[in-house]
């Protein structure tokens, strides 16, 4: 969870995902390359994240996507992808 310019979330989608991660993991800061599993992530937290994304941006995110894309940068790509 470094605070260098290279690791801070970039763009609105990454910032949104990072904010959700901060809340779910009860952390002050999350980097764009921090790993869900390294932070202590597991299936129940993935369900919470999927629920928060649905409630926040109206996007249904399969839990499997969160588990298979374990960084803020990877998860943000789903939000940025056109429907």
C-alpha positions as YAML, in Angstrom:
chain: A
units: angstrom
residues:
- id: 1
  name: UNK
  ca: [0.00, 0.00, 0.00]
- id: 2
  name: UNK
  ca: [2.57, 2.45, -1.15]
- id: 3
  name: UNK
  ca: [1.73, 6.10, -1.61]
- id: 4
  name: UNK
  ca: [3.89, 6.77, -4.65]
- id: 5
  name: UNK
  ca: [2.37, 8.32, -7.76]
- id: 6
  name: UNK
  ca: [2.82, 5.02, -9.61]
- id: 7
  name: UNK
  ca: [0.61, 3.10, -7.18]
- id: 8
  name: UNK
  ca: [-2.19, 5.57, -6.46]
- id: 9
  name: UNK
  ca: [-5.48, 4.87, -8.24]
- id: 10
  name: UNK
  ca: [-5.77, 6.55, -11.65]
- id: 11
  name: UNK
  ca: [-9.06, 7.80, -12.98]
- id: 12
  name: UNK
  ca: [-12.56, 7.74, -11.62]
- id: 13
  name: UNK
  ca: [-13.13, 3.98, -11.94]
- id: 14
  name: UNK
  ca: [-9.96, 3.06, -10.04]
- id: 15
  name: UNK
  ca: [-10.71, 5.67, -7.39]
- id: 16
  name: UNK
  ca: [-14.22, 4.24, -6.94]
- id: 17
  name: UNK
  ca: [-12.93, 0.68, -6.62]
- id: 18
  name: UNK
  ca: [-10.17, 1.79, -4.24]
- id: 19
  name: UNK
  ca: [-12.71, 3.59, -2.05]
- id: 20
  name: UNK
  ca: [-14.83, 0.44, -1.83]
- id: 21
  name: UNK
  ca: [-11.74, -1.62, -0.99]
- id: 22
  name: UNK
  ca: [-10.74, 0.86, 1.72]
- id: 23
  name: UNK
  ca: [-14.15, 0.47, 3.29]
- id: 24
  name: UNK
  ca: [-14.30, -3.32, 2.97]
- id: 25
  name: UNK
  ca: [-10.76, -3.85, 4.27]
- id: 26
  name: UNK
  ca: [-10.99, -0.98, 6.78]
- id: 27
  name: UNK
  ca: [-7.86, 0.71, 5.40]
- id: 28
  name: UNK
  ca: [-7.05, 4.35, 4.79]
- id: 29
  name: UNK
  ca: [-5.33, 3.84, 1.44]
- id: 30
  name: UNK
  ca: [-5.25, 1.26, -1.34]
- id: 31
  name: UNK
  ca: [-2.88, 1.23, -4.29]
- id: 32
  name: UNK
  ca: [-3.93, 0.36, -7.82]
- id: 33
  name: UNK
  ca: [-1.77, -2.77, -7.81]
- id: 34
  name: UNK
  ca: [-2.57, -3.98, -4.29]
- id: 35
  name: UNK
  ca: [-3.75, -7.57, -4.37]
- id: 36
  name: UNK
  ca: [-7.12, -8.63, -2.97]
- id: 37
  name: UNK
  ca: [-5.66, -11.84, -1.54]
- id: 38
  name: UNK
  ca: [-2.56, -10.19, -0.05]
- id: 39
  name: UNK
  ca: [-4.87, -7.82, 1.84]
- id: 40
  name: UNK
  ca: [-6.74, -10.78, 3.34]
- id: 41
  name: UNK
  ca: [-9.48, -11.07, 0.75]
- id: 42
  name: UNK
  ca: [-11.73, -14.12, 0.58]
- id: 43
  name: UNK
  ca: [-15.06, -15.09, -0.97]
- id: 44
  name: UNK
  ca: [-17.24, -13.33, 1.62]
- id: 45
  name: UNK
  ca: [-15.38, -10.04, 1.10]
- id: 46
  name: UNK
  ca: [-15.72, -10.53, -2.66]
- id: 47
  name: UNK
  ca: [-19.49, -10.81, -2.17]
- id: 48
  name: UNK
  ca: [-19.47, -7.56, -0.17]
- id: 49
  name: UNK
  ca: [-17.50, -5.83, -2.93]
- id: 50
  name: UNK
  ca: [-19.86, -7.09, -5.62]
- id: 51
  name: UNK
  ca: [-22.81, -5.81, -3.59]
- id: 52
  name: UNK
  ca: [-21.18, -2.39, -3.08]
- id: 53
  name: UNK
  ca: [-20.43, -2.06, -6.81]
- id: 54
  name: UNK
  ca: [-24.03, -2.94, -7.63]
- id: 55
  name: UNK
  ca: [-25.35, -0.42, -5.08]
- id: 56
  name: UNK
  ca: [-22.87, 2.31, -6.06]
- id: 57
  name: UNK
  ca: [-22.80, 2.17, -9.85]
- id: 58
  name: UNK
  ca: [-25.64, -0.23, -10.68]
- id: 59
  name: UNK
  ca: [-23.22, -2.76, -12.10]
- id: 60
  name: UNK
  ca: [-23.73, -6.47, -11.49]
- id: 61
  name: UNK
  ca: [-20.27, -7.92, -10.98]
- id: 62
  name: UNK
  ca: [-19.90, -11.68, -10.72]
- id: 63
  name: UNK
  ca: [-17.97, -12.67, -7.58]
- id: 64
  name: UNK
  ca: [-15.80, -14.83, -9.84]
- id: 65
  name: UNK
  ca: [-14.66, -11.67, -11.67]
- id: 66
  name: UNK
  ca: [-13.45, -10.17, -8.41]
- id: 67
  name: UNK
  ca: [-11.63, -13.35, -7.47]
- id: 68
  name: UNK
  ca: [-10.04, -13.64, -10.93]
- id: 69
  name: UNK
  ca: [-9.06, -9.94, -11.17]
- id: 70
  name: UNK
  ca: [-7.56, -9.23, -7.77]
- id: 71
  name: UNK
  ca: [-6.23, -5.68, -8.19]
- id: 72
  name: UNK
  ca: [-7.95, -2.31, -8.21]
- id: 73
  name: UNK
  ca: [-6.64, -1.66, -11.72]
- id: 74
  name: UNK
  ca: [-8.05, -4.93, -13.05]
- id: 75
  name: UNK
  ca: [-11.43, -4.50, -11.40]
- id: 76
  name: UNK
  ca: [-11.74, -0.92, -12.66]
- id: 77
  name: UNK
  ca: [-11.51, -2.17, -16.24]
- id: 78
  name: UNK
  ca: [-14.97, -3.74, -15.86]
- id: 79
  name: UNK
  ca: [-16.45, -0.41, -14.81]
- id: 80
  name: UNK
  ca: [-14.73, 1.42, -17.66]
- id: 81
  name: UNK
  ca: [-15.78, -1.12, -20.29]
- id: 82
  name: UNK
  ca: [-18.76, 0.07, -22.33]
- id: 83
  name: UNK
  ca: [-21.94, -1.95, -21.88]
...
